[in-house]
Each structure stands twice: as structure tokens, then as C-alpha cells.
Amino acid sequence: MEENYLSMFNKQVIKNPHKVIAEDDTGTYTYQKINQLSNQLAHAILSHNVKKEDLIAVTMYHELDLLITLIAILKSGCGFVPIDPAMPFQRMNKVLSESKAKLIISKRNLSVNISQIDPSQKNVSDYDNTLPKINIDKKDLCYCIFTSGSTGKPKGVIIEHLSLSNLIHGFEKSILSKKYSSIAAHTSISFDIFIVETLLPLALGIKVILMPLRVQKNPRLFTKFIKEKRIEILQLTPSRLLQITQSNPDTHYQDLKLVLIGGEKVHASVLEDLSVSSDTRLFNVYGPTETTVWVTFKEIDNKTRLTVGKPFPGNQITILKDTYEVKQGEIGEVCITGLNVGRGYINTNQNNNSSFVLKNGKRSYLTGDEGFINSKGELEILGRYDEQVKINGFRVELDEIRNCILMHPNIKNCIVTVTKKDIFNNGIVAFVEVKNQLLLKEFKNFLIGMLPNYMLPYQIIPLNKIPLTLNGKADKQKLMDLLNRKTKDQVFF
């Protein structure tokens, strides 16, 4: 594969210059307009004496200027570091420090120690609107996105143009079986899946419809937006999907043609309230940030087991135990090899050596996920190696407990985790999102009839809603904070 991302974008500009390709609540832009404005912003960036592969932070909500900024940064030969505007200021400073960002592009006046560009300022339009003469190689840095680090310091993952291009080609070949007209862009830019809603569609001629923040935060407005804009492609985490469908239980999404679900483990119960047309395709997608958004895919139907499927072209999945590849069906650590694998972590050689390895001369990433390849050659994820749990000497699968709890008719959703019960023992805690008032005695008897004693949660906390992070995943930190607040609703076994 010889293409960098910009060559894919430029092909669309040449082919469809007057096509309306992006829309927010203020208006629309054609390919030609995005191309010209991003050229001007790229020259403005270059005026700050940045050099190739420097990192530039961008913090913006979902608006047309976000798309222009991402492409302008790439045209300048630099890589972008996306930061959600809602990110706490202290963490933003950590990201800026770790990335050594040379600039930050924002429409807010930020108190930071680096230069800032506001893309909406008039002086940006004074710059040349032709493409900067910079040679972009497929192995050049494209972006650096930060994930949570075990040390409390955010870890920046470096992704190259080649990996992003391979993701786009893989999507086009494996999932986009026909032409789709539009996709909703609503995911936090701190979560790498936002790239599937922005840069990917721009490279493939799919209109990006940017969702305002007030709509993103309100499940009813979210549903109204999807229907009124006649969105054809929608990407969601399972937690976000559940939140949307349960807030709008009788809604039929007749225009949706493709739904991508990933970022967390998908359970069949998540899909029960999603009403779509018979020709709508649903995909379970999987991939760590380190492997360029999504690396495997599986079409969901009622006839086959729910797995994360097979890898996109250019990638390979193997299962390892003590660095050796195991046989089909055996459990081990999921290892991803191929073009989607990133360059490594920024500023952390030790982490690079332990997680990013060479396998048969190809870049590979050890995911820390436990799984196996089933008889159909599809990957099944069991959980995290670092989240394996033993209770009183018994190995416990938290997913099994969760599945049992979800069988209760009054439970919408639940999160099962482990915490210190006392100095010597771990204990299982279940946070349950209830439909109606939970009859505690009946619920306890239900679980006692389903689970052995060592798998019973010692504490159950009923909630009206499970809190979500900016990324649309269950907010485990907020849930753990609830453990310290004794309430009359908590159930103890």
C-alpha cells in the first residue's frame, strides 16, 4: 500500500470538488472549501516554524473547523493530538507535556504555555490557499492519541499514515459493501473511534454530519437528530447504545443502514431494544487504540455466536501463551500483527519493548486481552489478563456473573467488578441499572438460585443510570466512588 491519508483525501477533492461533504449546525462545506481552508490553516501552522512529525494539539467540539484543522495539521507534515474540550485542565496539561506539542489549535483562549491558533480568526484567511509543498510519506506520523496509563500518567500512542490508510481500505473492502450517504460524528475526539466518523468518511466520499454537544448529551435529542438528518451510518459503544435505545424505547431507525458497535464487550441484551430495518447491517468491531481504531469485525445476526470476528486485510490475529503460539481453541493473550499496529508509545521505551514486538519481522502488539480463535477462525475475547479474578481460591469470570444478573427482567444493564472486601479478601460488587423499583429479597433469591456462593456479589448497588465517560463507556471511577457512600439502597449478601 503506497497511499498516505492525504492522497486519499486529495483524490476525492479532484473527483468531487463541489460535493457537499460536511455539515454542522451552522452550515455545509464542499470538498473544495475544506481543501482551500485547510491549505490556508496549514500555511498558518507552518508559519510557527514547526517541522515534519512535530505534534500539534487540537481541542474542539464537533464543528466544521474540526475537520479543517485535522486535515491542515496533516498537510503541514505534523501529527495531531486530539483533546476533548471537556477534559480536565490538569489532564490536558499532562497530555501537552507528554506529547511536547508545539502548538494548540482551539477556538477558546487557553492558559497554556505554547502558541495557539484560532482557525476562525480572520488572519488565517490571509495565508496561501494552495497545498504546502511537503512530502508526506506513508510511514510518517499521523496522530498521537492518549489513553490511561497504569502509572496515572496518560500514554500517547503514535499512529502512522500507513496504518490509517489500511484501516480505511479495510473498512471499504470488508464493511462498506455498498455506497452510504452519511455518518453521524458524535464521539469525543479523545476516543480514537472518532476517526471513523471524521477522517475515514472524508476519504471515501461519505458526508460527515457533525452533532452539536447539546444533542450528544441528550438521548432524546440524539435520536431526533439521527432520524431528522436521515443518518445512514452510526457508531456507538454498547453503553451508549443502551442509553439511547432505553431513553427512546419505541423508536424505529428506518434510515440507518449500518451500525458499528465496539469499545466494550457487546452482550446480546444490548441489541434487544434497537429497532432497525431488515436490511440494516450491524457489526461488532474490536481493536485497541494501539492498533488504529478497529482491527477485527463481525456481522451480527441472530443465528451465529457473538464474536469479534476476523481481522481486516493486512492484519493477523494470533493467540500466545508464554510467547508461544497456541492451537486453535486454546486460550491465551491476543496478539495483533500487521499494518494497523502503531509505531509505539511516545517517550516510553520500556513500554514499547514490552507491548510492541516484532513477530516474523512484522510489527506486533500484545493486547493484554485474553481470548481464543474458535472453530470458524473467529476471535473471541474473554476479558483482560490484568482483570482475572480469584475469590476464595476460585477463578471467577465476571462476565458470567453479569450475564446472570442481566437475565433478571427488572435489570437494564449492570457492571460487575472486584474490590477489597476486607484486609484479606476480595469481594464482587455489582452496579445494576434498574427498570423499576428493585425488590431486594426477590433479587437476592434470584441470584442465589443462579450462582454458586463464591460467585455471589457481596454488594449490589442499584442505580437509575450507569454513568458514562466522555468516550461513551461505563465510568468505572465514578462507580467505585459510589462504594464509599453508604445508602439504604445497597444490598449486602
ABEGO torsion letter per residue (X at the ends): XABBAAAAAAAAAAABAABBABBBAAEBBBAAAAAAAAAAAAAAAAAAGBBBGBBBBBBBBBBAAAAAAAAAAAAAGBBBBBBBAABBAAAAAAAAAAAGBABBBBABBBBBABBBBBAABAAAAABBABBBBBBBBAABBABBBBBBBAAGBBBBBBBBAAAAAAAAAAAAAAABABBBABBBBABBAABAAAAAABAAAAAAGBBBBBBBAAAAABAAAAAAAAAAAGBABBBBBAAAAAAAAAABAABBBAABABBBBBGBBBBAAAAAABBBBAABBBBBBBEBAAAGGBABBBBBBAABBBBAEBBBBGBBBBBBBGGBBBBBGBBBBBBBBEAABBAEBBGBAAAAAAABBBBGGBBBBBAGBBBBBBAAGBBBBAEBAAABBBBGGBBBBAAAAAAAAAABAABABBBBBBBBABAABBBBBBBBBBABBBBAAAAAAAAAAABBAAABBABBBBBABBBBBAAGBBBAAAAAAAAABBBAABBBX
